[in-house]
Structure formats: structure tokens, C-alpha cells
Amino acid sequence: MNDTGNSISQPAAEASRPTARQPADTVDTTPPRKETPAWVRFLQRVGIYFAIYVFSLGPMYWQWWEGKYMNGSRLVAAFYEPLLLLCGWIPPLGWFVNSYVHVWVFDLRWAI
């Protein structure tokens, strides 16, 4: 019988605990990982946001074109205006954005 007066034996909690010590060669001896500096995390986020900004122009090209040259949304045209300026100042970026937009824009001259 146990303390409560039951003759039913309860499983011992001690059976699930490890009883042997780990050998010294299995102990994790790697130094703690250093935290990335805040300025590096900031630059990573700026880079990711800029990439999303650039890649969003492809599907939004016609809305941008209507806002810039026709009677479309001026807000969309103003949103992509800094990218237009950057593409003029940095020719490789301009080449990349132009090539990327051509993937999204169907040119009728190729169909004829």
C-alpha cells in the first residue's frame, strides 16, 4: 500500500529521468552565437524593402504609365518617381529595371 491507502502502484517518475552523466566529449562546447549588429540588420531590411519596391513595378507598369502620361492615378506615378530618378542616375539599375519591365509588358510587335 502507498500513502493514500491504495494498493495500485503508480509509475515511478524517476524512470523517465536520465541516471547516467554525459561523457565530457558530448558536451556542447561551441561558443554562444554573436548577435548581428543593428546597422547590419538595418541594411538588410532596407535592401529587402528596396527589392520589393523595384519588383513591384513590373505588375504595376501600366498603372504607372497611365498615371504619368494619361489621366490615371497620380499617386501611383508619384510612388514610382524616385525609382525613375534612380534608374537615370545608376545606369546598371536602369538596365535591370527596363529588362524586368519588358518581362511584364507584352509588346505587340513580337506577335506580328
CYANA upper distance limits for C-alpha pairs under 8 A (distance plus 0.5 A):
  1 MET  CA      5 GLY  CA      6.19
  1 MET  CA      6 ASN  CA      6.03
  1 MET  CA      7 SER  CA      4.88
  1 MET  CA      8 ILE  CA      7.90
  2 ASN  CA      6 ASN  CA      6.31
  2 ASN  CA      7 SER  CA      6.87
  2 ASN  CA      8 ILE  CA      8.43
  2 ASN  CA      9 SER  CA      8.13
 13 ALA  CA     17 ARG  CA      7.89
 22 GLN  CA     26 THR  CA      7.21
 22 GLN  CA     27 VAL  CA      7.80
 23 PRO  CA     27 VAL  CA      7.74
 36 THR  CA     40 VAL  CA      7.20
 36 THR  CA     41 ARG  CA      7.33
 37 PRO  CA     41 ARG  CA      7.07
 38 ALA  CA     42 PHE  CA      6.61
 39 TRP  CA     43 LEU  CA      6.69
 40 VAL  CA     44 GLN  CA      6.66
 41 ARG  CA     45 ARG  CA      6.74
 42 PHE  CA     46 VAL  CA      6.71
 43 LEU  CA     47 GLY  CA      6.57
 44 GLN  CA     48 ILE  CA      6.74
 45 ARG  CA     49 TYR  CA      6.57
 46 VAL  CA     50 PHE  CA      6.49
 47 GLY  CA     51 ALA  CA      6.63
 48 ILE  CA     52 ILE  CA      6.79
 49 TYR  CA     53 TYR  CA      6.63
 50 PHE  CA     54 VAL  CA      6.64
 51 ALA  CA     55 PHE  CA      6.52
 52 ILE  CA     56 SER  CA      6.43
 53 TYR  CA     57 LEU  CA      7.48
 54 VAL  CA     58 GLY  CA      8.46
 54 VAL  CA     83 LEU  CA      7.92
 54 VAL  CA     97 VAL  CA      7.78
 55 PHE  CA    100 TYR  CA      8.44
 56 SER  CA     60 MET  CA      6.93
 57 LEU  CA     61 TYR  CA      5.98
 57 LEU  CA     80 TYR  CA      8.05
 57 LEU  CA    101 VAL  CA      7.70
 58 GLY  CA    100 TYR  CA      7.15
 58 GLY  CA    101 VAL  CA      5.39
 58 GLY  CA    103 VAL  CA      8.20
 58 GLY  CA    104 TRP  CA      6.04
 58 GLY  CA    105 VAL  CA      8.30
 59 PRO  CA    104 TRP  CA      6.89
 60 MET  CA     64 TRP  CA      6.66
 61 TYR  CA     65 TRP  CA      6.57
 61 TYR  CA    101 VAL  CA      7.66
 61 TYR  CA    104 TRP  CA      8.49
 61 TYR  CA    105 VAL  CA      8.22
 62 TRP  CA     66 GLU  CA      6.59
 63 GLN  CA     67 GLY  CA      6.67
 63 GLN  CA     72 GLY  CA      7.49
 63 GLN  CA     73 SER  CA      7.76
 63 GLN  CA     76 VAL  CA      7.42
 63 GLN  CA     77 ALA  CA      8.39
 64 TRP  CA     68 LYS  CA      6.56
 64 TRP  CA     72 GLY  CA      8.42
 64 TRP  CA     73 SER  CA      8.15
 64 TRP  CA     76 VAL  CA      6.10
 64 TRP  CA     77 ALA  CA      5.48
 64 TRP  CA     80 TYR  CA      7.78
 65 TRP  CA     69 TYR  CA      6.37
 65 TRP  CA     70 MET  CA      7.81
 65 TRP  CA     77 ALA  CA      7.88
 66 GLU  CA     70 MET  CA      5.18
 66 GLU  CA     71 ASN  CA      6.74
 66 GLU  CA     72 GLY  CA      5.12
 66 GLU  CA     73 SER  CA      7.57
 67 GLY  CA     71 ASN  CA      6.54
 67 GLY  CA     72 GLY  CA      4.41
 67 GLY  CA     73 SER  CA      5.03
 67 GLY  CA     74 ARG  CA      5.43
 67 GLY  CA     75 LEU  CA      8.05
 67 GLY  CA     76 VAL  CA      6.88
 67 GLY  CA     77 ALA  CA      5.55
 68 LYS  CA     72 GLY  CA      7.79
 68 LYS  CA     74 ARG  CA      7.40
 68 LYS  CA     77 ALA  CA      5.85
 73 SER  CA     77 ALA  CA      7.20
 74 ARG  CA     78 ALA  CA      6.53
 75 LEU  CA     79 PHE  CA      6.56
 76 VAL  CA     80 TYR  CA      7.02
 77 ALA  CA     81 GLU  CA      6.63
 78 ALA  CA     82 PRO  CA      8.28
 80 TYR  CA     84 LEU  CA      6.96
 81 GLU  CA     85 LEU  CA      6.87
 82 PRO  CA     86 LEU  CA      6.67
 83 LEU  CA     87 CYS  CA      6.60
 84 LEU  CA     88 GLY  CA      6.97
 85 LEU  CA     89 TRP  CA      6.88
 86 LEU  CA     90 ILE  CA      6.41
 86 LEU  CA     93 LEU  CA      8.09
 86 LEU  CA     94 GLY  CA      8.06
 87 CYS  CA     91 PRO  CA      6.54
 87 CYS  CA     92 PRO  CA      8.26
 87 CYS  CA     93 LEU  CA      5.92
 87 CYS  CA     94 GLY  CA      4.46
 87 CYS  CA     95 TRP  CA      8.25
 87 CYS  CA     97 VAL  CA      8.06
 88 GLY  CA     94 GLY  CA      6.84
 90 ILE  CA     94 GLY  CA      6.86
 91 PRO  CA     95 TRP  CA      6.62
 92 PRO  CA     96 PHE  CA      6.70
 93 LEU  CA     97 VAL  CA      6.60
 94 GLY  CA     98 ASN  CA      6.47
 95 TRP  CA     99 SER  CA      6.62
 96 PHE  CA    100 TYR  CA      6.57
 97 VAL  CA    101 VAL  CA      6.53
 98 ASN  CA    102 HIS  CA      6.75
 99 SER  CA    103 VAL  CA      7.21
100 TYR  CA    104 TRP  CA      7.56
101 VAL  CA    105 VAL  CA      6.64
102 HIS  CA    106 PHE  CA      7.78
107 ASP  CA    111 ALA  CA      7.95
108 LEU  CA    112 ILE  CA      7.28
